[in-house]
Amino acid sequence: MSRVRRMMRGLAAEERGDVPGWVLITLMTAGLVIIIWALAGPALSSVFQQAIERVTSF
């Protein structure tokens, strides 16, 4: 049983070291979404409004 515990502790230690990488990926993804939304938001809103007007004009 001691060998299994040592293996589990080793695996747990490896997993904890990657947290900053995931935090960085999350922040970068959020930044990209904000930038893309800021650039494409008005155009997408216009397309959506035109589509709604076409559907409701009947």
C-alpha positions as CSV (number, residue, x, y, z in Angstrom):
1,M,0.0,0.0,0.0
2,S,2.9,2.3,0.6
3,R,4.0,2.2,-3.0
4,V,0.5,3.2,-4.2
5,R,0.4,6.1,-1.9
6,R,3.8,7.3,-3.1
7,M,2.6,7.1,-6.7
8,M,-0.5,9.0,-5.9
9,R,1.4,11.8,-4.1
10,G,3.8,12.0,-7.1
11,L,0.9,12.4,-9.5
12,A,-0.8,15.0,-7.3
13,A,2.5,17.0,-7.1
14,E,2.8,17.0,-10.9
15,E,-0.8,18.2,-11.4
16,R,-0.5,21.2,-9.1
17,G,2.4,22.7,-11.0
18,D,0.3,23.4,-14.1
19,V,-2.2,25.8,-12.5
20,P,-0.4,29.1,-13.6
21,G,-0.5,27.8,-17.2
22,W,-4.2,27.3,-17.1
23,V,-4.7,30.7,-15.5
24,L,-2.7,32.3,-18.3
25,I,-4.6,30.5,-21.0
26,T,-7.9,31.5,-19.4
27,L,-6.9,35.2,-19.2
28,M,-5.6,35.2,-22.7
29,T,-8.8,33.6,-24.0
30,A,-10.9,36.2,-22.2
31,G,-8.8,39.0,-23.6
32,L,-9.2,37.7,-27.1
33,V,-13.0,37.4,-26.7
34,I,-13.2,41.0,-25.5
35,I,-11.1,42.2,-28.4
36,I,-13.0,40.3,-31.0
37,W,-16.3,41.3,-29.5
38,A,-15.3,45.0,-29.5
39,L,-14.3,44.8,-33.2
40,A,-17.1,42.6,-34.5
41,G,-19.9,43.5,-32.2
42,P,-21.4,46.5,-34.1
43,A,-21.3,44.5,-37.4
44,L,-22.9,41.4,-35.8
45,S,-25.5,43.6,-34.2
46,S,-26.3,45.2,-37.6
47,V,-26.6,41.8,-39.3
48,F,-28.9,40.6,-36.5
49,Q,-31.1,43.7,-36.8
50,Q,-31.4,43.3,-40.6
51,A,-32.4,39.6,-40.2
52,I,-35.0,40.5,-37.6
53,E,-36.4,43.3,-39.8
54,R,-36.7,40.9,-42.8
55,V,-38.5,38.3,-40.7
56,T,-41.0,40.7,-39.1
57,S,-41.7,42.8,-42.3
58,F,-44.2,40.2,-43.6
